[in-house]
């Protein structure tokens, strides 16, 4: 069985800024968390860029859900996995089920940048 992993989806709350605009609120009391199970997390990418002042490393993982699973994850969410806080990179792909038109499974990439 390859869909044995889980993660926690972290979603920002909202608040008004000084101008009255709605902005994301990542403060601890404003975020919501959701445990998501039945996933396969696989290594995807690792890039390293250096300049005289730093070495930046971006590491990515590809996440697939078990067939029949549509997890509530969006491109502006953060992910807690393996003692790391990661960002969703790009859009979350929701693959259609050819038989009933619902969601067959989802796929997305999560990344961590350091350096």
N, CA, C and O atoms as CSV, one atom per row, in Angstrom:
chain,resi,resn,atom,element,x,y,z
A,1,UNK,N,N,0.844,-1.176,0.000
A,1,UNK,CA,C,0.000,0.000,0.000
A,1,UNK,C,C,0.890,1.241,0.000
A,1,UNK,O,O,1.726,1.396,0.890
A,2,UNK,N,N,0.728,2.108,-0.963
A,2,UNK,CA,C,1.578,3.299,-1.027
A,2,UNK,C,C,0.903,4.530,-0.424
A,2,UNK,O,O,1.565,5.554,-0.257
A,3,UNK,N,N,-0.365,4.473,-0.096
A,3,UNK,CA,C,-1.075,5.641,0.429
A,3,UNK,C,C,-1.182,5.552,1.953
A,3,UNK,O,O,-2.282,5.548,2.506
A,4,UNK,N,N,-0.035,5.481,2.623
A,4,UNK,CA,C,0.007,5.283,4.069
A,4,UNK,C,C,0.518,6.504,4.832
A,4,UNK,O,O,0.693,6.439,6.049
A,5,UNK,N,N,0.757,7.606,4.143
A,5,UNK,CA,C,1.313,8.782,4.808
A,5,UNK,C,C,0.221,9.816,5.090
A,5,UNK,O,O,-0.870,9.769,4.522
A,6,UNK,N,N,0.548,10.744,5.978
A,6,UNK,CA,C,-0.391,11.805,6.319
A,6,UNK,C,C,0.365,13.114,6.501
A,6,UNK,O,O,1.589,13.121,6.629
A,7,UNK,N,N,-0.363,14.209,6.513
A,7,UNK,CA,C,0.196,15.533,6.735
A,7,UNK,C,C,-0.880,16.388,7.390
A,7,UNK,O,O,-2.018,15.953,7.562
A,8,UNK,N,N,-0.506,17.603,7.750
A,8,UNK,CA,C,-1.462,18.549,8.313
A,8,UNK,C,C,-1.517,19.761,7.404
A,8,UNK,O,O,-0.502,20.402,7.132
A,9,UNK,N,N,-2.719,20.061,6.942
A,9,UNK,CA,C,-2.935,21.268,6.129
A,9,UNK,C,C,-3.148,22.438,7.079
A,9,UNK,O,O,-3.969,22.356,7.993
A,10,UNK,N,N,-2.400,23.544,6.864
A,10,UNK,CA,C,-2.518,24.745,7.684
A,10,UNK,C,C,-3.041,25.856,6.780
A,10,UNK,O,O,-2.432,26.181,5.760
A,11,UNK,N,N,-4.183,26.437,7.167
A,11,UNK,CA,C,-4.806,27.488,6.354
A,11,UNK,C,C,-4.869,28.774,7.167
A,11,UNK,O,O,-5.275,28.764,8.329
A,12,UNK,N,N,-4.469,29.868,6.557
A,12,UNK,CA,C,-4.485,31.175,7.217
A,12,UNK,C,C,-5.917,31.632,7.444
A,12,UNK,O,O,-6.825,31.326,6.671
A,13,UNK,N,N,-6.088,32.380,8.536
A,13,UNK,CA,C,-7.345,33.081,8.753
A,13,UNK,C,C,-7.313,34.388,7.970
A,13,UNK,O,O,-6.426,34.610,7.145
A,14,UNK,N,N,-8.272,35.232,8.234
A,14,UNK,CA,C,-8.312,36.536,7.567
A,14,UNK,C,C,-8.482,37.629,8.607
A,14,UNK,O,O,-9.060,37.415,9.672
A,15,UNK,N,N,-7.962,38.810,8.272
A,15,UNK,CA,C,-8.134,39.988,9.119
A,15,UNK,C,C,-8.109,41.217,8.220
A,15,UNK,O,O,-7.704,41.140,7.060
A,16,UNK,N,N,-8.536,42.326,8.749
A,16,UNK,CA,C,-8.498,43.583,8.001
A,16,UNK,C,C,-7.199,44.309,8.329
A,16,UNK,O,O,-6.791,44.372,9.489
A,17,UNK,N,N,-6.550,44.856,7.300
A,17,UNK,CA,C,-5.354,45.656,7.543
A,17,UNK,C,C,-5.768,47.101,7.842
A,17,UNK,O,O,-6.959,47.396,7.945
A,18,UNK,N,N,-4.791,47.996,7.981
A,18,UNK,CA,C,-5.102,49.393,8.321
A,18,UNK,C,C,-5.962,50.083,7.279
A,18,UNK,O,O,-6.690,51.025,7.592
A,19,UNK,N,N,-5.881,49.620,6.051
A,19,UNK,CA,C,-6.671,50.229,4.979
A,19,UNK,C,C,-8.035,49.587,4.799
A,19,UNK,O,O,-8.788,49.970,3.904
A,20,UNK,N,N,-8.361,48.611,5.641
A,20,UNK,CA,C,-9.654,47.948,5.526
A,20,UNK,C,C,-9.667,46.799,4.529
A,20,UNK,O,O,-10.725,46.233,4.253
A,21,UNK,N,N,-8.510,46.448,3.988
A,21,UNK,CA,C,-8.419,45.337,3.046
A,21,UNK,C,C,-8.336,44.015,3.803
A,21,UNK,O,O,-7.772,43.957,4.896
A,22,UNK,N,N,-8.889,42.968,3.231
A,22,UNK,CA,C,-8.800,41.646,3.831
A,22,UNK,C,C,-7.463,41.027,3.451
A,22,UNK,O,O,-7.123,40.925,2.272
A,23,UNK,N,N,-6.698,40.608,4.483
A,23,UNK,CA,C,-5.386,40.001,4.262
A,23,UNK,C,C,-5.304,38.694,5.054
A,23,UNK,O,O,-6.085,38.473,5.980
A,24,UNK,N,N,-4.371,37.847,4.691
A,24,UNK,CA,C,-4.173,36.576,5.386
A,24,UNK,C,C,-3.572,36.826,6.762
A,24,UNK,O,O,-2.745,37.718,6.949
A,25,UNK,N,N,-4.010,36.016,7.717
A,25,UNK,CA,C,-3.523,36.119,9.082
A,25,UNK,C,C,-2.932,34.770,9.472
A,25,UNK,O,O,-3.663,33.806,9.696
A,26,UNK,N,N,-1.590,34.708,9.553
A,26,UNK,CA,C,-0.890,33.472,9.894
A,26,UNK,C,C,-0.565,33.384,11.383
A,26,UNK,O,O,0.217,32.526,11.792
A,27,UNK,N,N,-1.147,34.252,12.193
A,27,UNK,CA,C,-0.873,34.178,13.631
A,27,UNK,C,C,-1.448,32.877,14.188
A,27,UNK,O,O,-2.419,32.347,13.647
A,28,UNK,N,N,-0.853,32.355,15.274
A,28,UNK,CA,C,-1.248,31.029,15.783
A,28,UNK,C,C,-2.743,30.871,16.064
A,28,UNK,O,O,-3.298,29.799,15.818
A,29,UNK,N,N,-3.397,31.895,16.564
A,29,UNK,CA,C,-4.823,31.768,16.875
A,29,UNK,C,C,-5.734,31.878,15.674
A,29,UNK,O,O,-6.920,31.563,15.770
A,30,UNK,N,N,-5.206,32.320,14.542
A,30,UNK,CA,C,-6.051,32.549,13.374
A,30,UNK,C,C,-6.051,31.396,12.376
A,30,UNK,O,O,-6.977,31.277,11.573
A,31,UNK,N,N,-5.035,30.555,12.414
A,31,UNK,CA,C,-4.939,29.480,11.424
A,31,UNK,C,C,-5.841,28.308,11.791
A,31,UNK,O,O,-6.168,28.097,12.959
A,32,UNK,N,N,-6.235,27.551,10.767
A,32,UNK,CA,C,-6.956,26.297,11.010
A,32,UNK,C,C,-6.089,25.158,10.504
A,32,UNK,O,O,-5.334,25.306,9.543
A,33,UNK,N,N,-6.214,24.020,11.171
A,33,UNK,CA,C,-5.423,22.833,10.813
A,33,UNK,C,C,-6.367,21.691,10.504
A,33,UNK,O,O,-7.425,21.554,11.120
A,34,UNK,N,N,-5.968,20.868,9.536
A,34,UNK,CA,C,-6.749,19.698,9.148
A,34,UNK,C,C,-5.790,18.554,8.857
A,34,UNK,O,O,-4.901,18.692,8.017
A,35,UNK,N,N,-5.957,17.430,9.541
A,35,UNK,CA,C,-5.152,16.241,9.254
A,35,UNK,C,C,-5.670,15.605,7.970
A,35,UNK,O,O,-6.874,15.405,7.806
A,36,UNK,N,N,-4.751,15.291,7.063
A,36,UNK,CA,C,-5.106,14.664,5.782
A,36,UNK,C,C,-4.348,13.343,5.702
A,36,UNK,O,O,-3.125,13.313,5.839
A,37,UNK,N,N,-5.076,12.254,5.483
A,37,UNK,CA,C,-4.490,10.916,5.457
A,37,UNK,C,C,-4.639,10.277,4.082
A,37,UNK,O,O,-5.220,10.854,3.163
A,38,UNK,N,N,-4.100,9.074,3.972
A,38,UNK,CA,C,-4.181,8.263,2.750
A,38,UNK,C,C,-3.471,8.949,1.585
A,38,UNK,O,O,-4.029,9.123,0.502
A,39,UNK,N,N,-2.217,9.333,1.846
A,39,UNK,CA,C,-1.405,10.035,0.854
A,39,UNK,C,C,-0.135,9.260,0.559
A,39,UNK,O,O,0.313,8.432,1.352
A,40,UNK,N,N,0.433,9.549,-0.603
A,40,UNK,CA,C,1.760,9.085,-0.969
A,40,UNK,C,C,2.615,10.332,-1.186
A,40,UNK,O,O,2.317,11.152,-2.054
A,41,UNK,N,N,3.682,10.468,-0.393
A,41,UNK,CA,C,4.596,11.608,-0.492
A,41,UNK,C,C,5.909,11.094,-1.054
A,41,UNK,O,O,6.526,10.188,-0.494
A,42,UNK,N,N,6.334,11.686,-2.180
A,42,UNK,CA,C,7.518,11.199,-2.890
A,42,UNK,C,C,8.491,12.341,-3.145
A,42,UNK,O,O,8.059,13.458,-3.429
A,43,UNK,N,N,9.800,12.089,-3.049
A,43,UNK,CA,C,10.774,13.130,-3.391
A,43,UNK,C,C,10.552,13.587,-4.827
A,43,UNK,O,O,10.251,12.789,-5.715
A,44,UNK,N,N,10.708,14.897,-5.032
A,44,UNK,CA,C,10.430,15.428,-6.362
A,44,UNK,C,C,11.598,16.232,-6.931
A,44,UNK,O,O,12.081,15.929,-8.021
A,45,UNK,N,N,12.056,17.250,-6.208
A,45,UNK,CA,C,13.099,18.123,-6.746
A,45,UNK,C,C,14.042,18.580,-5.649
A,45,UNK,O,O,13.705,18.580,-4.465
A,46,UNK,N,N,15.237,18.972,-6.082
A,46,UNK,CA,C,16.142,19.683,-5.193
A,46,UNK,C,C,17.019,20.563,-6.058
A,46,UNK,O,O,17.708,20.083,-6.959
A,47,UNK,N,N,16.987,21.859,-5.774
A,47,UNK,CA,C,17.784,22.825,-6.512
A,47,UNK,C,C,18.622,23.628,-5.537
A,47,UNK,O,O,18.176,23.959,-4.438
A,48,UNK,N,N,19.835,23.935,-5.950
A,48,UNK,CA,C,20.723,24.725,-5.122
A,48,UNK,C,C,21.264,25.878,-5.948
A,48,UNK,O,O,21.773,25.682,-7.052
A,49,UNK,N,N,21.149,27.081,-5.404
A,49,UNK,CA,C,21.666,28.274,-6.077
A,49,UNK,C,C,22.592,28.995,-5.105
A,49,UNK,O,O,22.244,29.214,-3.945
A,50,UNK,N,N,23.761,29.356,-5.586
A,50,UNK,CA,C,24.724,30.023,-4.705
A,50,UNK,C,C,25.055,31.402,-5.246
A,50,UNK,O,O,25.061,31.636,-6.455
A,51,UNK,N,N,25.329,32.303,-4.323
A,51,UNK,CA,C,25.912,33.596,-4.653
A,51,UNK,C,C,26.891,33.917,-3.523
A,51,UNK,O,O,26.984,33.138,-2.574
A,52,UNK,N,N,27.605,35.004,-3.586
A,52,UNK,CA,C,28.634,35.262,-2.567
A,52,UNK,C,C,28.111,35.361,-1.128
A,52,UNK,O,O,28.884,35.208,-0.182
A,53,UNK,N,N,26.812,35.615,-0.954
A,53,UNK,CA,C,26.300,35.829,0.399
A,53,UNK,C,C,25.487,34.663,0.952
A,53,UNK,O,O,25.240,34.613,2.157
A,54,UNK,N,N,25.062,33.715,0.100
A,54,UNK,CA,C,24.234,32.620,0.612
A,54,UNK,C,C,24.143,31.464,-0.366
A,54,UNK,O,O,24.445,31.602,-1.551
A,55,UNK,N,N,23.725,30.338,0.147
A,55,UNK,CA,C,23.408,29.182,-0.678
A,55,UNK,C,C,21.939,28.840,-0.420
A,55,UNK,O,O,21.572,28.445,0.687
A,56,UNK,N,N,21.124,28.990,-1.425
A,56,UNK,CA,C,19.693,28.706,-1.297
A,56,UNK,C,C,19.410,27.302,-1.808
A,56,UNK,O,O,19.871,26.916,-2.882
A,57,UNK,N,N,18.655,26.549,-1.036
A,57,UNK,CA,C,18.277,25.199,-1.421
A,57,UNK,C,C,16.761,25.107,-1.408
A,57,UNK,O,O,16.122,25.465,-0.419
A,58,UNK,N,N,16.180,24.625,-2.513
A,58,UNK,CA,C,14.740,24.394,-2.599
A,58,UNK,C,C,14.545,22.902,-2.799
A,58,UNK,O,O,15.039,22.321,-3.766
A,59,UNK,N,N,13.816,22.287,-1.871
A,59,UNK,CA,C,13.537,20.859,-1.933
A,59,UNK,C,C,12.038,20.680,-2.086
A,59,UNK,O,O,11.253,21.379,-1.446
A,60,UNK,N,N,11.640,19.737,-2.941
A,60,UNK,CA,C,10.212,19.532,-3.188
A,60,UNK,C,C,9.806,18.080,-3.077
A,60,UNK,O,O,10.614,17.169,-3.255
A,61,UNK,N,N,8.534,17.887,-2.780
A,61,UNK,CA,C,7.931,16.562,-2.699
A,61,UNK,C,C,6.613,16.573,-3.469
A,61,UNK,O,O,5.871,17.554,-3.427
A,62,UNK,N,N,6.335,15.502,-4.156
A,62,UNK,CA,C,5.071,15.347,-4.882
A,62,UNK,C,C,4.138,14.539,-3.997
A,62,UNK,O,O,4.530,13.521,-3.427
A,63,UNK,N,N,2.891,15.004,-3.887
A,63,UNK,CA,C,1.904,14.364,-3.034
A,63,UNK,C,C,0.735,13.895,-3.891
A,63,UNK,O,O,0.179,14.663,-4.675
A,64,UNK,N,N,0.374,12.638,-3.733
A,64,UNK,CA,C,-0.785,12.062,-4.432
A,64,UNK,C,C,-1.726,11.487,-3.385
A,64,UNK,O,O,-1.286,10.871,-2.415
A,65,UNK,N,N,-3.021,11.690,-3.585
A,65,UNK,CA,C,-3.990,11.098,-2.657
A,65,UNK,C,C,-4.463,9.757,-3.205
A,65,UNK,O,O,-4.392,9.491,-4.405
A,66,UNK,N,N,-4.940,8.934,-2.303
A,66,UNK,CA,C,-5.487,7.636,-2.668
A,66,UNK,C,C,-6.692,7.833,-3.600
A,66,UNK,O,O,-7.460,8.775,-3.408
A,67,UNK,N,N,-6.870,6.976,-4.591
A,67,UNK,CA,C,-8.047,7.094,-5.455
A,67,UNK,C,C,-9.324,7.180,-4.616
A,67,UNK,O,O,-9.508,6.441,-3.649
A,68,UNK,N,N,-10.196,8.102,-5.018
A,68,UNK,CA,C,-11.439,8.328,-4.299
A,68,UNK,C,C,-11.322,9.374,-3.204
A,68,UNK,O,O,-12.280,9.608,-2.467
A,69,UNK,N,N,-10.143,10.014,-3.087
A,69,UNK,CA,C,-9.904,10.989,-2.022
A,69,UNK,C,C,-9.716,12.383,-2.593
A,69,UNK,O,O,-8.850,12.603,-3.440
A,70,UNK,N,N,-10.535,13.331,-2.126
A,70,UNK,CA,C,-10.399,14.741,-2.494
A,70,UNK,C,C,-10.137,15.521,-1.213
A,70,UNK,O,O,-11.075,15.835,-0.480
A,71,UNK,N,N,-8.889,15.835,-0.937
A,71,UNK,CA,C,-8.517,16.537,0.290
A,71,UNK,C,C,-8.711,18.040,0.130
A,71,UNK,O,O,-8.523,18.585,-0.958
A,72,UNK,N,N,-9.082,18.698,1.203
A,72,UNK,CA,C,-9.300,20.148,1.209
A,72,UNK,C,C,-7.960,20.859,1.323
A,72,UNK,O,O,-7.569,21.307,2.401
A,73,UNK,N,N,-7.264,20.955,0.198
A,73,UNK,CA,C,-5.964,21.628,0.133
A,73,UNK,C,C,-6.005,22.596,-1.035
A,73,UNK,O,O,-6.453,22.254,-2.130
A,74,UNK,N,N,-5.520,23.833,-0.783
A,74,UNK,CA,C,-5.489,24.875,-1.812
A,74,UNK,C,C,-4.054,25.365,-2.016
A,74,UNK,O,O,-3.162,25.076,-1.218
A,75,UNK,N,N,-3.859,26.098,-3.082
A,75,UNK,CA,C,-2.518,26.583,-3.420
A,75,UNK,C,C,-1.969,27.586,-2.407
A,75,UNK,O,O,-0.754,27.775,-2.342
A,76,UNK,N,N,-2.824,28.232,-1.617
A,76,UNK,CA,C,-2.336,29.214,-0.646
A,76,UNK,C,C,-2.187,28.633,0.765
A,76,UNK,O,O,-1.979,29.382,1.720
A,77,UNK,N,N,-2.292,27.307,0.904
A,77,UNK,CA,C,-2.121,26.652,2.197
A,77,UNK,C,C,-0.647,26.369,2.470
A,77,UNK,O,O,0.192,26.401,1.570
A,78,UNK,N,N,-0.365,26.094,3.721
A,78,UNK,CA,C,0.937,25.571,4.123
A,78,UNK,C,C,0.713,24.136,4.591
A,78,UNK,O,O,-0.404,23.742,4.927
A,79,UNK,N,N,1.793,23.371,4.603
A,79,UNK,CA,C,1.719,21.959,4.963
A,79,UNK,C,C,2.727,21.675,6.067
A,79,UNK,O,O,3.877,22.105,5.982
A,80,UNK,N,N,2.307,20.955,7.102
A,80,UNK,CA,C,3.219,20.459,8.122
A,80,UNK,C,C,3.398,18.968,7.868
A,80,UNK,O,O,2.438,18.198,7.874
A,81,UNK,N,N,4.661,18.577,7.641
A,81,UNK,CA,C,4.962,17.185,7.329
A,81,UNK,C,C,6.400,16.887,7.740
A,81,UNK,O,O,7.300,17.689,7.490
A,82,UNK,N,N,6.609,15.765,8.353
A,82,UNK,CA,C,7.959,15.314,8.717
A,82,UNK,C,C,8.727,16.387,9.493
A,82,UNK,O,O,9.903,16.629,9.222
A,83,UNK,N,N,8.062,17.028,10.456
A,83,UNK,CA,C,8.643,18.079,11.300
A,83,UNK,C,C,9.083,19.311,10.512
A,83,UNK,O,O,9.952,20.058,10.960
A,84,UNK,N,N,8.487,19.523,9.342
A,84,UNK,CA,C,8.810,20.673,8.507
A,84,UNK,C,C,7.530,21.432,8.184
A,84,UNK,O,O,6.445,20.851,8.144
A,85,UNK,N,N,7.664,22.740,7.955
A,85,UNK,CA,C,6.563,23.538,7.425
A,85,UNK,C,C,6.898,23.843,5.974
A,85,UNK,O,O,7.948,24.412,5.675
A,86,UNK,N,N,5.996,23.459,5.075
A,86,UNK,CA,C,6.229,23.559,3.638
A,86,UNK,C,C,5.149,24.411,2.992
A,86,UNK,O,O,4.115,24.679,3.604
A,87,UNK,N,N,5.383,24.832,1.765
A,87,UNK,CA,C,4.401,25.597,1.011
A,87,UNK,C,C,3.912,24.772,-0.170
A,87,UNK,O,O,4.670,24.008,-0.768
A,88,UNK,N,N,2.644,24.935,-0.495
A,88,UNK,CA,C,2.098,24.309,-1.699
A,88,UNK,C,C,2.606,25.132,-2.873
A,88,UNK,O,O,2.470,26.355,-2.892
A,89,UNK,N,N,3.190,24.455,-3.850
A,89,UNK,CA,C,3.725,25.145,-5.025
A,89,UNK,C,C,2.750,24.961,-6.186
A,89,UNK,O,O,2.469,23.833,-6.593
A,90,UNK,N,N,2.244,26.055,-6.709
A,90,UNK,CA,C,1.315,25.983,-7.829
A,90,UNK,C,C,-0.074,25.540,-7.388
A,90,UNK,O,O,-0.405,25.576,-6.202
A,91,UNK,N,N,-0.865,25.130,-8.341
A,91,UNK,CA,C,-2.242,24.721,-8.079
A,91,UNK,C,C,-2.315,23.256,-7.674
A,91,UNK,O,O,-1.432,22.464,-8.004
A,92,UNK,N,N,-3.362,22.910,-6.966
A,92,UNK,CA,C,-3.638,21.522,-6.617
A,92,UNK,C,C,-4.449,20.929,-7.767
A,92,UNK,O,O,-5.515,21.441,-8.108
A,93,UNK,N,N,-3.940,19.845,-8.367
A,93,UNK,CA,C,-4.633,19.200,-9.488
A,93,UNK,C,C,-5.666,18.221,-8.942
A,93,UNK,O,O,-5.343,17.350,-8.134
A,94,UNK,N,N,-6.885,18.369,-9.381
A,94,UNK,CA,C,-7.961,17.444,-9.014
A,94,UNK,C,C,-8.322,16.658,-10.269
A,94,UNK,O,O,-8.937,17.188,-11.195
A,95,UNK,N,N,-7.929,15.387,-10.284
A,95,UNK,CA,C,-8.128,14.541,-11.450
A,95,UNK,C,C,-9.548,13.977,-11.448
A,95,UNK,O,O,-9.998,13.430,-10.441
A,96,UNK,N,N,-10.255,14.107,-12.573
A,96,UNK,CA,C,-11.644,13.635,-12.615
A,96,UNK,C,C,-11.736,12.111,-12.708
A,96,UNK,O,O,-10.900,11.452,-13.326
A,97,UNK,N,N,-12.765,11.586,-12.081
A,97,UNK,CA,C,-13.059,10.160,-12.182
A,97,UNK,C,C,-13.809,9.942,-13.496
A,97,UNK,O,O,-14.843,10.573,-13.720
A,98,UNK,N,N,-13.311,9.066,-14.367
A,98,UNK,CA,C,-13.944,8.888,-15.677
A,98,UNK,C,C,-15.320,8.226,-15.592
A,98,UNK,O,O,-16.089,8.280,-16.552
A,99,UNK,N,N,-15.637,7.608,-14.465
A,99,UNK,CA,C,-16.917,6.905,-14.354
A,99,UNK,C,C,-18.036,7.766,-13.790
A,99,UNK,O,O,-19.161,7.728,-14.290
A,100,UNK,N,N,-17.738,8.545,-12.751
A,100,UNK,CA,C,-18.820,9.321,-12.134
A,100,UNK,C,C,-18.635,10.833,-12.213
A,100,UNK,O,O,-19.515,11.573,-11.773
A,101,UNK,N,N,-17.505,11.321,-12.765
A,101,UNK,CA,C,-17.285,12.750,-12.924
A,101,UNK,C,C,-16.807,13.453,-11.665
A,101,UNK,O,O,-16.502,14.644,-11.713
A,102,UNK,N,N,-16.731,12.750,-10.533
A,102,UNK,CA,C,-16.218,13.342,-9.294
A,102,UNK,C,C,-14.707,13.408,-9.343
A,102,UNK,O,O,-14.098,13.246,-10.401
A,103,UNK,N,N,-14.110,13.647,-8.194
A,103,UNK,CA,C,-12.646,13.706,-8.105
A,103,UNK,C,C,-12.119,12.299,-7.870
A,103,UNK,O,O,-12.517,11.621,-6.923
A,104,UNK,N,N,-11.217,11.871,-8.748
A,104,UNK,CA,C,-10.585,10.563,-8.590
A,104,UNK,C,C,-9.479,10.631,-7.530
A,104,UNK,O,O,-9.420,9.797,-6.627
A,105,UNK,N,N,-8.597,11.646,-7.656
A,105,UNK,CA,C,-7.534,11.877,-6.684
A,105,UNK,C,C,-6.971,13.269,-6.904
A,105,UNK,O,O,-7.274,13.922,-7.903
A,106,UNK,N,N,-6.148,13.720,-5.962
A,106,UNK,CA,C,-5.478,15.008,-6.130
A,106,UNK,C,C,-3.976,14.795,-6.185
A,106,UNK,O,O,-3.455,13.786,-5.710
A,107,UNK,N,N,-3.291,15.771,-6.777
A,107,UNK,CA,C,-1.830,15.799,-6.816
A,107,UNK,C,C,-1.384,17.237,-6.618
A,107,UNK,O,O,-2.000,18.170,-7.133
A,108,UNK,N,N,-0.300,17.404,-5.862
A,108,UNK,CA,C,0.305,18.722,-5.734
A,108,UNK,C,C,1.760,18.574,-5.323
A,108,UNK,O,O,2.200,17.498,-4.917
A,109,UNK,N,N,2.492,19.663,-5.434
A,109,UNK,CA,C,3.886,19.703,-5.031
A,109,UNK,C,C,4.014,20.613,-3.831
A,109,UNK,O,O,3.428,21.695,-3.801
A,110,UNK,N,N,4.777,20.185,-2.841
A,110,UNK,CA,C,5.073,21.039,-1.700
A,110,UNK,C,C,6.576,21.253,-1.656
A,110,UNK,O,O,7.351,20.347,-1.960
A,111,UNK,N,N,6.988,22.473,-1.271
A,111,UNK,CA,C,8.413,22.824,-1.289
A,111,UNK,C,C,8.832,23.455,0.029
A,111,UNK,O,O,8.022,23.975,0.796
A,112,UNK,N,N,10.152,23.381,0.255
A,112,UNK,CA,C,10.775,24.032,1.394
A,112,UNK,C,C,12.025,24.734,0.885
A,112,UNK,O,O,12.884,24.112,0.260
A,113,UNK,N,N,12.123,26.022,1.151
A,113,UNK,CA,C,13.294,26.783,0.749
A,113,UNK,C,C,14.100,27.139,1.990
A,113,UNK,O,O,13.545,27.617,2.979
A,114,UNK,N,N,15.409,26.905,1.941
A,114,UNK,CA,C,16.309,27.252,3.035
A,114,UNK,C,C,17.516,27.981,2.475
A,114,UNK,O,O,17.812,27.895,1.283
A,115,UNK,N,N,18.208,28.698,3.347
A,115,UNK,CA,C,19.435,29.364,2.944
A,115,UNK,C,C,19.292,30.777,2.559
A,115,UNK,O,O,20.277,31.423,2.203
